[in-house]
Amino acid sequence: MIKPLADRVLVEPKEAETKTASGLYIPDTAKEKPQQGVVIAVGPGKKDEPMELKAGDVVLYGKYAGTEVSYEDKKYLIMKQSDVLATL
């Protein structure tokens, strides 16, 4: 498994919506990048910045936050704790 370092977190992004509220299917070319996900793993933090997130937290993050990583046919994002905007 991937283990983040310092103040980084590993997030599994939520799947993009495939259908609108009214029942219309969204084509792959029109899907928006998800901005919500689940924290899978967290690093130990820094001396002056302890980790506030923990595994299992559902978080919101910026549209272009993090670096995409593939591991065992799953896509993840690695980002700094400061890139996370809120928890749900």
C-alpha positions in Angstrom: 0.0 0.0 0.0 1.1 3.6 -0.6 2.2 5.4 2.6 2.3 9.2 2.3 5.2 11.2 3.8 5.2 14.3 6.0 1.9 16.3 5.6 0.6 14.4 2.6 -2.7 12.4 2.3 -3.7 9.7 -0.1 -7.3 10.2 -1.4 -9.5 7.9 -3.4 -11.6 10.3 -5.6 -15.4 9.7 -5.8 -16.6 8.5 -9.1 -17.8 11.1 -11.5 -21.6 11.4 -12.0 -22.9 9.4 -14.9 -26.5 10.6 -14.8 -28.1 13.9 -14.1 -30.9 14.4 -11.5 -33.5 14.3 -14.2 -32.2 11.0 -15.5 -30.1 12.0 -18.5 -26.8 10.2 -19.1 -23.6 12.3 -19.2 -21.1 11.3 -21.9 -17.5 10.8 -20.8 -16.3 13.9 -22.6 -18.7 16.1 -20.6 -18.0 14.7 -17.1 -16.4 17.0 -14.6 -13.5 16.0 -12.5 -14.7 15.0 -9.0 -13.8 17.2 -6.1 -14.8 14.8 -3.3 -13.1 11.7 -2.0 -12.2 9.4 0.9 -8.9 9.6 2.7 -7.2 6.2 2.5 -3.9 7.0 4.3 -2.2 10.0 6.0 1.5 10.8 6.7 2.9 11.5 10.1 2.7 15.3 9.8 5.3 17.9 10.4 6.8 19.3 13.7 4.9 22.5 13.4 1.8 21.2 11.6 0.1 18.1 13.1 -2.2 16.0 11.0 -5.8 16.9 11.4 -7.1 14.3 8.9 -7.4 10.6 9.4 -8.1 7.5 7.2 -11.8 7.3 6.4 -12.6 11.0 6.4 -14.7 12.2 3.4 -13.1 15.4 2.1 -13.6 18.2 -0.5 -10.5 19.4 -2.4 -9.7 21.9 -5.2 -10.4 20.9 -8.8 -6.7 20.8 -9.7 -5.3 19.7 -6.3 -3.0 16.7 -5.9 -1.0 14.4 -8.1 -2.8 11.4 -9.8 -1.3 8.0 -9.0 -2.4 4.6 -10.2 -1.8 1.6 -7.9 -3.2 -1.9 -8.5 -5.7 -0.6 -11.2 -7.1 2.1 -8.9 -6.6 5.8 -9.2 -5.6 7.9 -6.2 -4.6 11.5 -5.5 -1.7 12.4 -3.3 -2.0 15.9 -1.9 -0.8 18.1 0.9 -3.2 18.4 3.9 -3.4 22.2 3.1 -5.0 21.3 -0.3 -8.0 19.8 1.4 -10.7 22.5 1.7 -13.2 20.8 4.1 -14.3 17.5 5.6 -17.9 16.2 5.4 
